[in-house]
Amino acid sequence: MRLAVLFGAAALACGLGAGALAAPSAGGSSAPSAPAGNFDPARAYQEGVEALRARDYARAVSRLRRVVDAAPRDGAVNYVYALALIGNGDESEARRPLERAARADNAPPDALNQLGQLHLRAGDRAAAQAQAAALHAMLQGCDAACGDARRAQIQAAHDALSAALAAPAAPAGNPSMSWLSPSTAEGRVAYAYAVGLINAERWADALVALERARAAIGPHPDILNYMGFANRHLARHDAAIGYYREALALDPDHLGANEYLGELYLELGRAGEARAQLARLDRLCPYGCAEREELARWIALAAN
């Protein structure tokens, strides 16, 4: 399998728009990728987060609602949207996106804390305790591959919800901003660092850096593609497929995600679906491209 080409952090940090995150994806291209269509979910995400930081909750809700429409299963997007709703006083509406976030693999652990605290404020202590139990289970299951950064996030969420459950009265709604700390420039540097970690086959560390990039930049197909790539090498196949599909939902023509998804299908013995990805690349690359040729090579090897 070809490894990604390392792209310099300085190049990522300087002057690239939200929809033009440099994409050293399959095939080693250093050309910036452009979002499909006129709506840029990453740009809208960043605008929503900026409004959230400024406590302009109505604008944050308006911008982030469109991002949820574009990436409805993205746990991080649903989490941030729920924070905007909580800040805007719409706690009843915030429950559903928090529930979606809590079910997703890629949500911040604080999503479970926020959901538990929302249940507590609504008087449903049993539901809040269920979220605390889920955080406890996550903490117990956070092994070496989980990483120190992820473990610290889970611990902080668990401690916050435990403290709320122990308090004599339910705390007032207070959307947390801690997960939204990295700036857009820091997110681009984190993305470049993640690519270097992928080249070094440090998959778990790469995921930590990619999470930081996504917290700053939002649902970008290049980031989701590499999150799929790293999860695939950690044998988290369902999570990897989910990330590839999220990337392709945002950009169906993303060459790297189409190739990598086809390769993963082959690894799982799903040759028919791999050939469907090759057919997709045939349409995208009528004159050939590295991604199409690489997946074709994989399929030929599997057939022999």
C-alpha positions as CSV (number, residue, x, y, z in Angstrom):
1,M,0.0,0.0,0.0
2,R,1.3,3.5,-0.8
3,L,1.8,5.8,2.1
4,A,0.7,9.4,2.0
5,V,3.3,12.1,1.0
6,L,4.2,14.3,3.9
7,F,3.1,17.9,3.4
8,G,4.9,20.7,5.2
9,A,3.1,22.2,8.2
10,A,4.0,25.7,7.1
11,A,2.2,25.2,3.8
12,L,-1.0,24.0,5.6
13,A,-0.9,26.9,8.1
14,C,-0.6,29.6,5.5
15,G,-3.4,31.0,3.4
16,L,-5.5,28.0,2.6
17,G,-9.3,28.5,2.8
18,A,-11.5,26.1,4.7
19,G,-12.5,24.4,1.5
20,A,-9.0,24.1,0.3
21,L,-7.2,22.0,2.9
22,A,-4.1,20.6,1.3
23,A,-4.8,16.9,0.5
24,P,-1.7,14.6,0.4
25,S,-4.1,11.7,0.0
26,A,-3.9,8.6,-2.1
27,G,-1.6,9.1,-5.1
28,G,0.6,11.6,-3.3
29,S,-1.0,14.7,-4.8
30,S,-0.2,17.9,-3.1
31,A,-3.0,19.8,-4.9
32,P,-5.6,21.4,-2.6
33,S,-9.0,19.7,-2.7
34,A,-12.1,21.7,-3.4
35,P,-15.5,20.9,-1.8
36,A,-18.2,19.6,-4.1
37,G,-21.0,22.0,-4.8
38,N,-21.4,25.6,-3.6
39,F,-21.9,24.9,0.1
40,D,-18.7,24.3,2.1
41,P,-19.5,22.4,5.4
42,A,-16.0,23.1,6.8
43,R,-16.3,26.8,6.2
44,A,-19.8,26.8,7.8
45,Y,-18.5,24.8,10.7
46,Q,-15.8,27.3,11.4
47,E,-18.2,30.2,11.2
48,G,-20.5,28.4,13.6
49,V,-17.7,27.7,16.0
50,E,-16.6,31.4,15.9
51,A,-20.2,32.4,16.7
52,L,-20.3,29.9,19.5
53,R,-17.1,31.3,21.0
54,A,-18.6,34.8,20.7
55,R,-21.8,33.6,22.4
56,D,-23.8,34.5,19.4
57,Y,-25.8,31.4,19.8
58,A,-28.5,32.2,17.2
59,R,-26.0,32.6,14.5
60,A,-24.1,29.5,15.6
61,V,-27.3,27.5,15.4
62,S,-28.1,28.8,12.0
63,R,-24.7,28.0,10.6
64,L,-24.2,24.6,12.3
65,R,-27.7,23.4,11.4
66,R,-26.6,23.4,7.7
67,V,-23.5,21.5,8.6
68,V,-25.6,18.8,10.4
69,D,-27.7,18.5,7.2
70,A,-24.5,17.9,5.2
71,A,-23.0,15.5,7.7
72,P,-25.9,14.1,9.8
73,R,-24.0,11.1,11.3
74,D,-20.8,13.1,12.2
75,G,-20.6,12.9,16.0
76,A,-18.4,16.0,16.4
77,V,-20.7,18.1,14.2
78,N,-23.8,17.0,16.2
79,Y,-22.0,17.7,19.4
80,V,-21.1,21.3,18.5
81,Y,-24.6,21.9,17.1
82,A,-26.0,20.8,20.4
83,L,-23.8,23.2,22.3
84,A,-25.1,26.0,20.2
85,L,-28.7,24.9,20.9
86,I,-28.0,24.7,24.7
87,G,-26.5,28.2,24.6
88,N,-29.5,29.4,22.7
89,G,-31.9,28.1,25.4
90,D,-33.2,25.2,23.2
91,E,-32.3,22.3,25.4
92,S,-35.2,20.2,24.2
93,E,-33.9,20.4,20.7
94,A,-30.3,19.7,21.8
95,R,-31.2,16.3,23.1
96,R,-31.5,14.6,19.7
97,P,-28.1,15.8,18.2
98,L,-26.5,14.9,21.5
99,E,-28.0,11.4,21.3
100,R,-26.6,11.1,17.7
101,A,-23.2,12.3,18.9
102,A,-23.2,9.8,21.8
103,R,-23.8,6.9,19.4
104,A,-21.0,8.0,17.0
105,D,-17.4,6.8,17.2
106,N,-16.0,10.2,16.5
107,A,-17.7,12.4,19.1
108,P,-15.9,14.1,22.0
109,P,-16.5,12.2,25.2
110,D,-18.0,15.5,26.5
111,A,-21.0,14.7,24.4
112,L,-22.0,12.0,26.9
113,N,-21.5,14.5,29.8
114,Q,-23.6,17.1,28.1
115,L,-26.3,14.6,27.4
116,G,-26.2,13.3,31.0
117,Q,-26.4,16.9,32.4
118,L,-29.3,17.7,30.0
119,H,-31.2,14.6,31.3
120,L,-30.4,15.7,34.9
121,R,-31.8,19.2,34.3
122,A,-34.9,17.6,32.9
123,G,-35.3,15.5,36.0
124,D,-34.4,12.2,34.5
125,R,-31.7,11.0,36.9
126,A,-31.7,7.4,35.7
127,A,-30.9,8.6,32.1
128,A,-28.1,10.8,33.5
129,Q,-26.7,7.9,35.4
130,A,-26.7,5.7,32.3
131,Q,-24.5,8.3,30.5
132,A,-22.1,8.3,33.5
133,A,-22.0,4.5,33.3
134,A,-21.2,4.7,29.6
135,L,-18.3,7.1,30.3
136,H,-17.1,4.7,33.0
137,A,-17.1,1.9,30.5
138,M,-15.3,4.0,28.0
139,L,-12.6,4.8,30.6
140,Q,-12.2,1.2,31.5
141,G,-11.9,0.2,27.8
142,C,-9.4,2.9,26.9
143,D,-6.2,0.9,26.3
144,A,-2.8,1.8,25.0
145,A,-4.2,2.3,21.5
146,C,-6.8,4.7,22.9
147,G,-4.0,7.1,23.9
148,D,-3.4,9.5,26.8
149,A,-5.2,12.4,25.2
150,R,-8.4,10.5,24.6
151,R,-8.2,9.0,28.1
152,A,-7.9,12.5,29.6
153,Q,-11.0,13.6,27.6
154,I,-13.0,10.7,28.9
155,Q,-11.8,11.2,32.5
156,A,-12.8,14.9,32.4
157,A,-16.2,14.2,31.0
158,H,-16.8,11.4,33.6
159,D,-15.7,13.7,36.4
160,A,-17.9,16.5,35.3
161,L,-21.0,14.3,35.1
162,S,-20.2,12.6,38.4
163,A,-19.9,16.0,40.1
164,A,-23.2,17.1,38.6
165,L,-24.9,13.9,39.8
166,A,-23.5,14.5,43.3
167,A,-24.6,18.1,43.5
168,P,-27.7,18.9,45.5
169,A,-29.4,20.6,42.5
170,A,-29.1,20.2,38.8
171,P,-26.5,22.7,37.4
172,A,-27.6,25.4,35.0
173,G,-27.0,24.8,31.3
174,N,-23.5,25.8,30.3
175,P,-22.1,24.7,27.0
176,S,-18.4,23.7,27.3
177,M,-15.9,25.3,24.9
178,S,-12.9,23.2,25.9
179,W,-13.1,20.9,22.9
180,L,-13.2,23.8,20.5
181,S,-9.9,25.3,21.7
182,P,-7.6,24.9,18.6
183,S,-7.7,27.7,16.1
184,T,-8.0,27.0,12.4
185,A,-4.3,27.6,11.9
186,E,-3.5,25.1,14.7
187,G,-5.9,22.7,13.0
188,R,-3.9,22.9,9.8
189,V,-0.7,22.3,11.6
190,A,-2.2,19.3,13.4
191,Y,-3.4,17.9,10.0
192,A,0.2,18.1,8.6
193,Y,1.6,16.5,11.8
194,A,-1.0,13.7,11.4
195,V,0.1,13.0,7.9
196,G,3.7,12.7,9.2
197,L,2.5,10.3,11.9
198,I,0.7,8.2,9.2
199,N,3.9,8.0,7.2
200,A,5.6,6.7,10.4
201,E,2.7,4.2,10.9
202,R,1.9,5.7,14.2
203,W,-1.9,5.2,13.7
204,A,-3.2,6.0,17.2
205,D,-1.1,9.1,17.5
206,A,-2.3,10.2,14.1
207,L,-5.9,9.9,15.1
208,V,-5.3,12.2,18.1
209,A,-3.8,14.8,15.7
210,L,-6.6,14.3,13.2
211,E,-9.2,14.8,16.0
212,R,-7.5,18.1,16.8
213,A,-7.6,19.1,13.2
214,R,-11.2,18.2,12.9
215,A,-12.1,20.2,16.0
216,A,-10.6,23.3,14.4
217,I,-11.5,22.8,10.7
218,G,-14.7,20.8,10.8
219,P,-16.1,18.0,8.5
220,H,-13.5,18.0,5.7
221,P,-13.2,15.0,3.4
222,D,-9.4,14.9,3.6
223,I,-9.5,14.7,7.4
224,L,-12.2,12.0,7.4
225,N,-10.4,10.1,4.7
226,Y,-7.3,9.9,6.9
227,M,-9.3,9.0,10.0
228,G,-10.6,6.1,8.0
229,F,-7.1,5.2,6.9
230,A,-5.7,5.2,10.5
231,N,-8.7,3.3,11.9
232,R,-8.2,0.7,9.1
233,H,-4.7,0.0,10.2
234,L,-5.8,-0.4,13.8
235,A,-8.2,-3.1,12.5
236,R,-11.2,-0.9,13.4
237,H,-12.9,-1.8,10.1
238,D,-16.4,-0.6,10.8
239,A,-15.2,2.8,12.0
240,A,-12.9,3.0,8.9
241,I,-15.8,2.3,6.6
242,G,-17.9,4.9,8.4
243,Y,-15.2,7.6,8.0
244,Y,-14.7,6.8,4.3
245,R,-18.4,7.0,3.7
246,E,-18.6,10.3,5.5
247,A,-15.8,11.7,3.4
248,L,-17.6,10.5,0.2
249,A,-20.9,11.9,1.4
250,L,-19.2,15.3,1.5
251,D,-17.2,14.8,-1.7
252,P,-18.3,11.8,-3.8
253,D,-15.4,12.4,-6.2
254,H,-12.7,12.2,-3.6
255,L,-10.1,10.0,-5.2
256,G,-8.3,8.9,-2.1
257,A,-11.5,7.9,-0.2
258,N,-12.8,5.9,-3.2
259,E,-9.5,4.0,-3.5
260,Y,-9.0,3.3,0.2
261,L,-12.6,2.2,0.6
262,G,-12.1,-0.3,-2.3
263,E,-8.9,-1.6,-0.7
264,L,-10.6,-2.1,2.6
265,Y,-13.5,-4.0,0.9
266,L,-10.9,-6.3,-0.6
267,E,-9.3,-6.9,2.8
268,L,-12.7,-7.9,4.1
269,G,-13.4,-10.2,1.2
270,R,-16.0,-8.0,-0.3
271,A,-14.6,-8.1,-3.9
272,G,-17.9,-7.0,-5.5
273,E,-17.9,-3.8,-3.6
274,A,-14.3,-3.2,-4.3
275,R,-15.0,-3.6,-8.0
276,A,-17.8,-1.0,-7.7
277,Q,-15.3,1.4,-6.2
278,L,-13.0,0.7,-9.2
279,A,-15.9,1.4,-11.6
280,R,-16.4,4.7,-9.8
281,L,-12.7,5.6,-10.2
282,D,-13.0,4.6,-13.9
283,R,-15.6,7.3,-14.3
284,L,-13.7,9.8,-12.3
285,C,-10.4,9.2,-14.1
286,P,-11.2,8.5,-17.8
287,Y,-7.6,9.1,-18.7
288,G,-6.3,7.2,-15.7
289,C,-5.0,8.3,-12.3
290,A,-2.8,6.8,-9.6
291,E,-5.8,5.9,-7.4
292,R,-7.5,4.0,-10.1
293,E,-4.3,2.1,-11.0
294,E,-3.5,1.2,-7.4
295,L,-7.0,-0.2,-6.7
296,A,-6.9,-2.1,-10.0
297,R,-3.6,-3.6,-8.9
298,W,-5.0,-4.7,-5.6
299,I,-8.0,-6.3,-7.3
300,A,-5.8,-8.2,-9.7
301,L,-3.6,-9.4,-6.9
302,A,-6.6,-10.6,-5.0
303,A,-7.9,-12.5,-8.0
304,N,-4.6,-14.5,-8.4
